[in-house]
């Protein structure tokens, strides 16, 4: 039989980046200038290459956003 309950962890991974504690400008830059849409997209970008494509996001902010995503799924 198929598993009917969905994993909470999977739900968190599939959450939109809109729920992360980011400024409006950073959130808009991520959505408009990158392929990042969900928390899992950030976690898969371990070298921050996609994150760094967005305006207003340099190496420090990329690392911070990655940490936000890690904390989000660990709660």
N, CA, C and O atoms as a CHARMM CRD file, in Angstrom:
* protein
*
  300
    1    1 UNK  N      0.82700  -1.19800   0.00000 PROA 1      0.00000
    2    1 UNK  CA     0.00000   0.00000   0.00000 PROA 1      0.00000
    3    1 UNK  C      0.86100   1.24800   0.00000 PROA 1      0.00000
    4    1 UNK  O      1.99600   1.25300   0.47700 PROA 1      0.00000
    5    2 UNK  N      0.29200   2.29100  -0.54400 PROA 2      0.00000
    6    2 UNK  CA     0.99800   3.57500  -0.56900 PROA 2      0.00000
    7    2 UNK  C      0.96000   4.23200   0.79500 PROA 2      0.00000
    8    2 UNK  O     -0.01100   4.11100   1.54100 PROA 2      0.00000
    9    3 UNK  N      2.02000   4.91700   1.09600 PROA 3      0.00000
   10    3 UNK  CA     2.08600   5.67100   2.33800 PROA 3      0.00000
   11    3 UNK  C      1.17600   6.88700   2.21700 PROA 3      0.00000
   12    3 UNK  O      1.31300   7.67700   1.28200 PROA 3      0.00000
   13    4 UNK  N      0.26000   7.03900   3.14600 PROA 4      0.00000
   14    4 UNK  CA    -0.70300   8.13100   3.03700 PROA 4      0.00000
   15    4 UNK  C     -0.24800   9.39900   3.74800 PROA 4      0.00000
   16    4 UNK  O     -0.69000  10.49300   3.39800 PROA 4      0.00000
   17    5 UNK  N      0.61600   9.27000   4.72800 PROA 5      0.00000
   18    5 UNK  CA     1.09400  10.44700   5.44500 PROA 5      0.00000
   19    5 UNK  C      2.31000  11.02800   4.73800 PROA 5      0.00000
   20    5 UNK  O      3.21200  10.30500   4.31500 PROA 5      0.00000
   21    6 UNK  N      2.31100  12.32500   4.62300 PROA 6      0.00000
   22    6 UNK  CA     3.42400  13.01000   3.98600 PROA 6      0.00000
   23    6 UNK  C      4.43500  13.39100   5.06100 PROA 6      0.00000
   24    6 UNK  O      4.06900  13.77900   6.17000 PROA 6      0.00000
   25    7 UNK  N      5.67500  13.27600   4.72200 PROA 7      0.00000
   26    7 UNK  CA     6.73800  13.62200   5.64700 PROA 7      0.00000
   27    7 UNK  C      6.72100  15.12200   5.95600 PROA 7      0.00000
   28    7 UNK  O      6.60200  15.94700   5.04900 PROA 7      0.00000
   29    8 UNK  N      6.84100  15.46200   7.22400 PROA 8      0.00000
   30    8 UNK  CA     6.91200  16.86300   7.63100 PROA 8      0.00000
   31    8 UNK  C      8.16500  17.49800   7.05000 PROA 8      0.00000
   32    8 UNK  O      8.13300  18.64700   6.60700 PROA 8      0.00000
   33    9 UNK  N      9.26000  16.76200   7.04900 PROA 9      0.00000
   34    9 UNK  CA    10.51200  17.25900   6.49400 PROA 9      0.00000
   35    9 UNK  C     10.34600  17.58500   5.00900 PROA 9      0.00000
   36    9 UNK  O     10.82800  18.61500   4.53800 PROA 9      0.00000
   37   10 UNK  N      9.67600  16.72100   4.29000 PROA 10     0.00000
   38   10 UNK  CA     9.44100  16.95200   2.86400 PROA 10     0.00000
   39   10 UNK  C      8.57700  18.18800   2.65000 PROA 10     0.00000
   40   10 UNK  O      8.80800  18.95700   1.71700 PROA 10     0.00000
   41   11 UNK  N      7.58900  18.37800   3.50700 PROA 11     0.00000
   42   11 UNK  CA     6.75700  19.57900   3.42700 PROA 11     0.00000
   43   11 UNK  C      7.59300  20.83800   3.63200 PROA 11     0.00000
   44   11 UNK  O      7.42600  21.82800   2.91900 PROA 11     0.00000
   45   12 UNK  N      8.48700  20.79100   4.60600 PROA 12     0.00000
   46   12 UNK  CA     9.34400  21.94500   4.86800 PROA 12     0.00000
   47   12 UNK  C     10.27200  22.22400   3.69300 PROA 12     0.00000
   48   12 UNK  O     10.48900  23.38100   3.33500 PROA 12     0.00000
   49   13 UNK  N     10.81800  21.17900   3.09600 PROA 13     0.00000
   50   13 UNK  CA    11.69500  21.35600   1.93600 PROA 13     0.00000
   51   13 UNK  C     10.96400  21.98600   0.75700 PROA 13     0.00000
   52   13 UNK  O     11.55200  22.74500  -0.01200 PROA 13     0.00000
   53   14 UNK  N      9.69700  21.67200   0.62100 PROA 14     0.00000
   54   14 UNK  CA     8.90800  22.16800  -0.50800 PROA 14     0.00000
   55   14 UNK  C      8.20900  23.49400  -0.23200 PROA 14     0.00000
   56   14 UNK  O      7.36300  23.93100  -1.01300 PROA 14     0.00000
   57   15 UNK  N      8.56100  24.12500   0.87100 PROA 15     0.00000
   58   15 UNK  CA     7.98200  25.41400   1.22100 PROA 15     0.00000
   59   15 UNK  C      8.61300  26.52300   0.38900 PROA 15     0.00000
   60   15 UNK  O      9.80400  26.47300   0.08000 PROA 15     0.00000
   61   16 UNK  N      7.82800  27.50500   0.03300 PROA 16     0.00000
   62   16 UNK  CA     8.30900  28.64000  -0.75100 PROA 16     0.00000
   63   16 UNK  C      9.32200  29.46000   0.04800 PROA 16     0.00000
   64   16 UNK  O      9.25200  29.52100   1.27600 PROA 16     0.00000
   65   17 UNK  N     10.25800  30.08600  -0.65600 PROA 17     0.00000
   66   17 UNK  CA    11.24700  30.94000   0.00400 PROA 17     0.00000
   67   17 UNK  C     10.59300  32.17700   0.61900 PROA 17     0.00000
   68   17 UNK  O     11.23500  32.89400   1.38700 PROA 17     0.00000
   69   18 UNK  N      9.34600  32.43200   0.29800 PROA 18     0.00000
   70   18 UNK  CA     8.62700  33.56600   0.87900 PROA 18     0.00000
   71   18 UNK  C      8.53800  33.49600   2.39800 PROA 18     0.00000
   72   18 UNK  O      8.39000  34.52800   3.05300 PROA 18     0.00000
   73   19 UNK  N      8.62400  32.31000   2.96400 PROA 19     0.00000
   74   19 UNK  CA     8.48700  32.16300   4.41500 PROA 19     0.00000
   75   19 UNK  C      9.80300  32.34000   5.17300 PROA 19     0.00000
   76   19 UNK  O      9.81000  32.34300   6.40400 PROA 19     0.00000
   77   20 UNK  N     10.90200  32.48400   4.45900 PROA 20     0.00000
   78   20 UNK  CA    12.18000  32.72500   5.12700 PROA 20     0.00000
   79   20 UNK  C     12.26600  34.19400   5.53400 PROA 20     0.00000
   80   20 UNK  O     11.67900  35.05200   4.87400 PROA 20     0.00000
   81   21 UNK  N     12.99300  34.49500   6.61600 PROA 21     0.00000
   82   21 UNK  CA    13.07800  35.88300   7.10600 PROA 21     0.00000
   83   21 UNK  C     14.02000  36.73700   6.24900 PROA 21     0.00000
   84   21 UNK  O     15.12900  37.06700   6.67000 PROA 21     0.00000
   85   22 UNK  N     13.56800  37.08400   5.05300 PROA 22     0.00000
   86   22 UNK  CA    14.35900  37.87900   4.11400 PROA 22     0.00000
   87   22 UNK  C     13.67800  39.21700   3.87100 PROA 22     0.00000
   88   22 UNK  O     12.46500  39.35300   4.03200 PROA 22     0.00000
   89   23 UNK  N     14.47000  40.19200   3.48700 PROA 23     0.00000
   90   23 UNK  CA    13.87400  41.47500   3.12800 PROA 23     0.00000
   91   23 UNK  C     13.09200  41.32600   1.82700 PROA 23     0.00000
   92   23 UNK  O     13.29100  40.37800   1.06800 PROA 23     0.00000
   93   24 UNK  N     12.22500  42.25700   1.59600 PROA 24     0.00000
   94   24 UNK  CA    11.40500  42.23100   0.38100 PROA 24     0.00000
   95   24 UNK  C     12.27900  42.26200  -0.87100 PROA 24     0.00000
   96   24 UNK  O     11.98900  41.57100  -1.84700 PROA 24     0.00000
   97   25 UNK  N     13.34700  43.06100  -0.84600 PROA 25     0.00000
   98   25 UNK  CA    14.23800  43.16600  -2.00900 PROA 25     0.00000
   99   25 UNK  C     14.96700  41.85500  -2.28800 PROA 25     0.00000
  100   25 UNK  O     15.08000  41.43400  -3.43900 PROA 25     0.00000
  101   26 UNK  N     15.45500  41.22100  -1.24400 PROA 26     0.00000
  102   26 UNK  CA    16.18600  39.95500  -1.42200 PROA 26     0.00000
  103   26 UNK  C     15.24000  38.85800  -1.90600 PROA 26     0.00000
  104   26 UNK  O     15.59000  38.07100  -2.78600 PROA 26     0.00000
  105   27 UNK  N     14.05700  38.81100  -1.33300 PROA 27     0.00000
  106   27 UNK  CA    13.06900  37.81100  -1.74500 PROA 27     0.00000
  107   27 UNK  C     12.69100  38.01000  -3.21700 PROA 27     0.00000
  108   27 UNK  O     12.63000  37.04500  -3.97800 PROA 27     0.00000
  109   28 UNK  N     12.44100  39.23800  -3.61100 PROA 28     0.00000
  110   28 UNK  CA    12.07600  39.52400  -4.98300 PROA 28     0.00000
  111   28 UNK  C     13.22900  39.20000  -5.94100 PROA 28     0.00000
  112   28 UNK  O     13.00200  38.65800  -7.02200 PROA 28     0.00000
  113   29 UNK  N     14.45300  39.52800  -5.54800 PROA 29     0.00000
  114   29 UNK  CA    15.61900  39.21500  -6.38300 PROA 29     0.00000
  115   29 UNK  C     15.76100  37.71400  -6.58600 PROA 29     0.00000
  116   29 UNK  O     16.03500  37.25800  -7.69600 PROA 29     0.00000
  117   30 UNK  N     15.57800  36.94700  -5.52200 PROA 30     0.00000
  118   30 UNK  CA    15.67600  35.48600  -5.63900 PROA 30     0.00000
  119   30 UNK  C     14.65000  34.95100  -6.63200 PROA 30     0.00000
  120   30 UNK  O     14.97200  34.13400  -7.49500 PROA 30     0.00000
  121   31 UNK  N     13.42500  35.41800  -6.50000 PROA 31     0.00000
  122   31 UNK  CA    12.34700  34.89500  -7.34000 PROA 31     0.00000
  123   31 UNK  C     12.43500  35.37000  -8.79000 PROA 31     0.00000
  124   31 UNK  O     12.04800  34.64200  -9.70400 PROA 31     0.00000
  125   32 UNK  N     12.93500  36.57300  -9.00300 PROA 32     0.00000
  126   32 UNK  CA    12.97800  37.11700 -10.36100 PROA 32     0.00000
  127   32 UNK  C     14.27200  36.80600 -11.10900 PROA 32     0.00000
  128   32 UNK  O     14.26500  36.72600 -12.33700 PROA 32     0.00000
  129   33 UNK  N     15.38700  36.63000 -10.38800 PROA 33     0.00000
  130   33 UNK  CA    16.67700  36.52300 -11.05100 PROA 33     0.00000
  131   33 UNK  C     17.35200  35.16500 -10.90900 PROA 33     0.00000
  132   33 UNK  O     18.45900  34.96900 -11.40900 PROA 33     0.00000
  133   34 UNK  N     16.70100  34.23100 -10.23600 PROA 34     0.00000
  134   34 UNK  CA    17.28400  32.89800 -10.07400 PROA 34     0.00000
  135   34 UNK  C     16.22200  31.83400 -10.32700 PROA 34     0.00000
  136   34 UNK  O     15.05600  32.14500 -10.56700 PROA 34     0.00000
  137   35 UNK  N     16.64200  30.59100 -10.26900 PROA 35     0.00000
  138   35 UNK  CA    15.71700  29.46000 -10.39600 PROA 35     0.00000
  139   35 UNK  C     15.23300  28.97700  -9.02800 PROA 35     0.00000
  140   35 UNK  O     14.52600  27.97300  -8.94300 PROA 35     0.00000
  141   36 UNK  N     15.60200  29.67100  -7.97700 PROA 36     0.00000
  142   36 UNK  CA    15.24700  29.27500  -6.61300 PROA 36     0.00000
  143   36 UNK  C     13.79800  29.65000  -6.33400 PROA 36     0.00000
  144   36 UNK  O     13.40400  30.80700  -6.48200 PROA 36     0.00000
  145   37 UNK  N     13.02000  28.67000  -5.93200 PROA 37     0.00000
  146   37 UNK  CA    11.61300  28.87900  -5.59500 PROA 37     0.00000
  147   37 UNK  C     11.26900  28.29200  -4.22700 PROA 37     0.00000
  148   37 UNK  O     10.40400  28.81000  -3.52100 PROA 37     0.00000
  149   38 UNK  N     11.94500  27.21800  -3.86200 PROA 38     0.00000
  150   38 UNK  CA    11.63200  26.50100  -2.62500 PROA 38     0.00000
  151   38 UNK  C     12.86200  26.40000  -1.74200 PROA 38     0.00000
  152   38 UNK  O     13.98700  26.62200  -2.18900 PROA 38     0.00000
  153   39 UNK  N     12.63100  26.06100  -0.48800 PROA 39     0.00000
  154   39 UNK  CA    13.72200  25.92800   0.47700 PROA 39     0.00000
  155   39 UNK  C     14.72500  24.87300   0.01600 PROA 39     0.00000
  156   39 UNK  O     15.93000  25.04100   0.20200 PROA 39     0.00000
  157   40 UNK  N     14.23800  23.79300  -0.58000 PROA 40     0.00000
  158   40 UNK  CA    15.15000  22.74000  -1.02200 PROA 40     0.00000
  159   40 UNK  C     16.08600  23.23200  -2.12200 PROA 40     0.00000
  160   40 UNK  O     17.21000  22.74200  -2.23700 PROA 40     0.00000
  161   41 UNK  N     15.63700  24.20000  -2.93700 PROA 41     0.00000
  162   41 UNK  CA    16.49700  24.76100  -3.96800 PROA 41     0.00000
  163   41 UNK  C     17.70400  25.45800  -3.34800 PROA 41     0.00000
  164   41 UNK  O     18.81000  25.39200  -3.88500 PROA 41     0.00000
  165   42 UNK  N     17.49200  26.11200  -2.23600 PROA 42     0.00000
  166   42 UNK  CA    18.59800  26.77300  -1.53100 PROA 42     0.00000
  167   42 UNK  C     19.55500  25.73400  -0.97300 PROA 42     0.00000
  168   42 UNK  O     20.77100  25.87400  -1.10600 PROA 42     0.00000
  169   43 UNK  N     19.01700  24.69100  -0.34800 PROA 43     0.00000
  170   43 UNK  CA    19.87200  23.67000   0.26000 PROA 43     0.00000
  171   43 UNK  C     20.66100  22.87500  -0.77700 PROA 43     0.00000
  172   43 UNK  O     21.73700  22.36100  -0.47300 PROA 43     0.00000
  173   44 UNK  N     20.14500  22.77100  -1.97600 PROA 44     0.00000
  174   44 UNK  CA    20.87600  22.07800  -3.04400 PROA 44     0.00000
  175   44 UNK  C     21.98800  22.94900  -3.63300 PROA 44     0.00000
  176   44 UNK  O     22.89000  22.44200  -4.30000 PROA 44     0.00000
  177   45 UNK  N     21.92300  24.23100  -3.39100 PROA 45     0.00000
  178   45 UNK  CA    22.90700  25.18100  -3.91200 PROA 45     0.00000
  179   45 UNK  C     24.03300  25.37900  -2.88600 PROA 45     0.00000
  180   45 UNK  O     24.21400  26.47800  -2.36400 PROA 45     0.00000
  181   46 UNK  N     24.77200  24.33100  -2.60900 PROA 46     0.00000
  182   46 UNK  CA    25.76600  24.35000  -1.54400 PROA 46     0.00000
  183   46 UNK  C     26.93900  25.28600  -1.79700 PROA 46     0.00000
  184   46 UNK  O     27.59300  25.71500  -0.84700 PROA 46     0.00000
  185   47 UNK  N     27.21600  25.60600  -3.03600 PROA 47     0.00000
  186   47 UNK  CA    28.31200  26.52300  -3.33000 PROA 47     0.00000
  187   47 UNK  C     27.80800  27.93800  -3.59700 PROA 47     0.00000
  188   47 UNK  O     28.58300  28.81300  -3.98200 PROA 47     0.00000
  189   48 UNK  N     26.51300  28.16300  -3.39200 PROA 48     0.00000
  190   48 UNK  CA    25.87700  29.47000  -3.50100 PROA 48     0.00000
  191   48 UNK  C     25.91900  30.06100  -4.91200 PROA 48     0.00000
  192   48 UNK  O     25.78100  31.27500  -5.06600 PROA 48     0.00000
  193   49 UNK  N     26.10100  29.25100  -5.92100 PROA 49     0.00000
  194   49 UNK  CA    26.20300  29.79600  -7.27500 PROA 49     0.00000
  195   49 UNK  C     24.87500  30.39600  -7.74500 PROA 49     0.00000
  196   49 UNK  O     24.86200  31.46400  -8.35700 PROA 49     0.00000
  197   50 UNK  N     23.78200  29.73000  -7.46800 PROA 50     0.00000
  198   50 UNK  CA    22.47300  30.25900  -7.88100 PROA 50     0.00000
  199   50 UNK  C     22.07500  31.44600  -6.99900 PROA 50     0.00000
  200   50 UNK  O     21.55000  32.44200  -7.49600 PROA 50     0.00000
  201   51 UNK  N     22.32200  31.34200  -5.71100 PROA 51     0.00000
  202   51 UNK  CA    22.00700  32.44100  -4.80000 PROA 51     0.00000
  203   51 UNK  C     22.73100  33.72000  -5.20800 PROA 51     0.00000
  204   51 UNK  O     22.15500  34.80700  -5.16000 PROA 51     0.00000
  205   52 UNK  N     23.97800  33.59100  -5.60300 PROA 52     0.00000
  206   52 UNK  CA    24.80500  34.76100  -5.93200 PROA 52     0.00000
  207   52 UNK  C     24.38500  35.42500  -7.23700 PROA 52     0.00000
  208   52 UNK  O     24.84100  36.53100  -7.52900 PROA 52     0.00000
  209   53 UNK  N     23.53800  34.79100  -8.02100 PROA 53     0.00000
  210   53 UNK  CA    23.05000  35.40800  -9.25300 PROA 53     0.00000
  211   53 UNK  C     22.08600  36.55300  -8.96800 PROA 53     0.00000
  212   53 UNK  O     21.88700  37.43000  -9.80700 PROA 53     0.00000
  213   54 UNK  N     21.49500  36.53900  -7.78900 PROA 54     0.00000
  214   54 UNK  CA    20.48600  37.53500  -7.44000 PROA 54     0.00000
  215   54 UNK  C     21.13800  38.84800  -7.00700 PROA 54     0.00000
  216   54 UNK  O     22.18100  38.86000  -6.35300 PROA 54     0.00000
  217   55 UNK  N     20.50900  39.92200  -7.37900 PROA 55     0.00000
  218   55 UNK  CA    20.95300  41.24200  -6.96500 PROA 55     0.00000
  219   55 UNK  C     20.77300  41.37600  -5.45800 PROA 55     0.00000
  220   55 UNK  O     19.83800  40.80500  -4.89800 PROA 55     0.00000
  221   56 UNK  N     21.63000  42.10400  -4.81000 PROA 56     0.00000
  222   56 UNK  CA    21.63200  42.33200  -3.36800 PROA 56     0.00000
  223   56 UNK  C     22.14000  41.13300  -2.56800 PROA 56     0.00000
  224   56 UNK  O     22.11400  41.16900  -1.33800 PROA 56     0.00000
  225   57 UNK  N     22.59900  40.07900  -3.23000 PROA 57     0.00000
  226   57 UNK  CA    23.05500  38.89500  -2.50200 PROA 57     0.00000
  227   57 UNK  C     24.50800  38.60000  -2.87400 PROA 57     0.00000
  228   57 UNK  O     24.80800  38.12400  -3.96900 PROA 57     0.00000
  229   58 UNK  N     25.38800  38.89700  -1.93500 PROA 58     0.00000
  230   58 UNK  CA    26.80400  38.61100  -2.09400 PROA 58     0.00000
  231   58 UNK  C     27.17300  37.38100  -1.28100 PROA 58     0.00000
  232   58 UNK  O     26.28700  36.63700  -0.86200 PROA 58     0.00000
  233   59 UNK  N     28.45800  37.14900  -1.04800 PROA 59     0.00000
  234   59 UNK  CA    28.87600  35.94100  -0.34100 PROA 59     0.00000
  235   59 UNK  C     28.35200  35.85500   1.09300 PROA 59     0.00000
  236   59 UNK  O     27.98900  34.77200   1.55300 PROA 59     0.00000
  237   60 UNK  N     28.30900  36.96700   1.79100 PROA 60     0.00000
  238   60 UNK  CA    27.83300  36.94900   3.18300 PROA 60     0.00000
  239   60 UNK  C     26.34300  36.65600   3.23600 PROA 60     0.00000
  240   60 UNK  O     25.89800  35.82300   4.02600 PROA 60     0.00000
  241   61 UNK  N     25.57200  37.33600   2.40100 PROA 61     0.00000
  242   61 UNK  CA    24.13000  37.09600   2.39500 PROA 61     0.00000
  243   61 UNK  C     23.78300  35.70600   1.87800 PROA 61     0.00000
  244   61 UNK  O     22.82300  35.09700   2.35100 PROA 61     0.00000
  245   62 UNK  N     24.53400  35.20100   0.93000 PROA 62     0.00000
  246   62 UNK  CA    24.28400  33.84700   0.42900 PROA 62     0.00000
  247   62 UNK  C     24.44600  32.83300   1.55500 PROA 62     0.00000
  248   62 UNK  O     23.62100  31.93100   1.70500 PROA 62     0.00000
  249   63 UNK  N     25.49800  32.97700   2.34100 PROA 63     0.00000
  250   63 UNK  CA    25.71800  32.07200   3.48200 PROA 63     0.00000
  251   63 UNK  C     24.62000  32.23100   4.52100 PROA 63     0.00000
  252   63 UNK  O     24.17900  31.24900   5.11600 PROA 63     0.00000
  253   64 UNK  N     24.18000  33.45800   4.74200 PROA 64     0.00000
  254   64 UNK  CA    23.11100  33.71000   5.71600 PROA 64     0.00000
  255   64 UNK  C     21.80000  33.07400   5.25900 PROA 64     0.00000
  256   64 UNK  O     21.10800  32.43900   6.05600 PROA 64     0.00000
  257   65 UNK  N     21.45800  33.23800   3.99600 PROA 65     0.00000
  258   65 UNK  CA    20.22700  32.64400   3.46300 PROA 65     0.00000
  259   65 UNK  C     20.28800  31.12400   3.54100 PROA 65     0.00000
  260   65 UNK  O     19.28900  30.47400   3.85000 PROA 65     0.00000
  261   66 UNK  N     21.45100  30.56100   3.26300 PROA 66     0.00000
  262   66 UNK  CA    21.62100  29.10900   3.36400 PROA 66     0.00000
  263   66 UNK  C     21.37600  28.65900   4.80900 PROA 66     0.00000
  264   66 UNK  O     20.70500  27.65400   5.04100 PROA 66     0.00000
  265   67 UNK  N     21.91700  29.39900   5.77200 PROA 67     0.00000
  266   67 UNK  CA    21.69900  29.06800   7.19300 PROA 67     0.00000
  267   67 UNK  C     20.22000  29.19700   7.56600 PROA 67     0.00000
  268   67 UNK  O     19.69600  28.37800   8.32200 PROA 67     0.00000
  269   68 UNK  N     19.55200  30.21600   7.04100 PROA 68     0.00000
  270   68 UNK  CA    18.11500  30.36200   7.28900 PROA 68     0.00000
  271   68 UNK  C     17.36200  29.12700   6.80700 PROA 68     0.00000
  272   68 UNK  O     16.47000  28.63000   7.49500 PROA 68     0.00000
  273   69 UNK  N     17.71900  28.63700   5.63500 PROA 69     0.00000
  274   69 UNK  CA    17.06300  27.45100   5.07600 PROA 69     0.00000
  275   69 UNK  C     17.33900  26.22200   5.94300 PROA 69     0.00000
  276   69 UNK  O     16.44300  25.41800   6.19700 PROA 69     0.00000
  277   70 UNK  N     18.58600  26.08600   6.39100 PROA 70     0.00000
  278   70 UNK  CA    18.92400  24.95000   7.26900 PROA 70     0.00000
  279   70 UNK  C     18.13500  24.99400   8.57000 PROA 70     0.00000
  280   70 UNK  O     17.61700  23.97400   9.02500 PROA 70     0.00000
  281   71 UNK  N     18.04800  26.17700   9.16500 PROA 71     0.00000
  282   71 UNK  CA    17.29500  26.32800  10.40700 PROA 71     0.00000
  283   71 UNK  C     15.80500  26.07000  10.19400 PROA 71     0.00000
  284   71 UNK  O     15.14200  25.49000  11.05500 PROA 71     0.00000
  285   72 UNK  N     15.28900  26.49600   9.06500 PROA 72     0.00000
  286   72 UNK  CA    13.87500  26.31800   8.75400 PROA 72     0.00000
  287   72 UNK  C     13.49300  24.84100   8.73900 PROA 72     0.00000
  288   72 UNK  O     12.45500  24.46800   9.28500 PROA 72     0.00000
  289   73 UNK  N     14.31300  24.00200   8.12700 PROA 73     0.00000
  290   73 UNK  CA    13.96700  22.57400   8.04600 PROA 73     0.00000
  291   73 UNK  C     14.32300  21.82200   9.32700 PROA 73     0.00000
  292   73 UNK  O     13.86800  20.69500   9.52300 PROA 73     0.00000
  293   74 UNK  N     15.12700  22.42500  10.19700 PROA 74     0.00000
  294   74 UNK  CA    15.51800  21.71000  11.42000 PROA 74     0.00000
  295   74 UNK  C     14.54700  21.91900  12.56200 PROA 74     0.00000
  296   74 UNK  O     14.64800  21.25500  13.59300 PROA 74     0.00000
  297   75 UNK  N     13.61300  22.82700  12.39100 PROA 75     0.00000
  298   75 UNK  CA    12.66500  23.14600  13.47100 PROA 75     0.00000
  299   75 UNK  C     11.69200  22.05300  13.70200 PROA 75     0.00000
  300   75 UNK  O     10.83100  22.16700  14.57500 PROA 75     0.00000
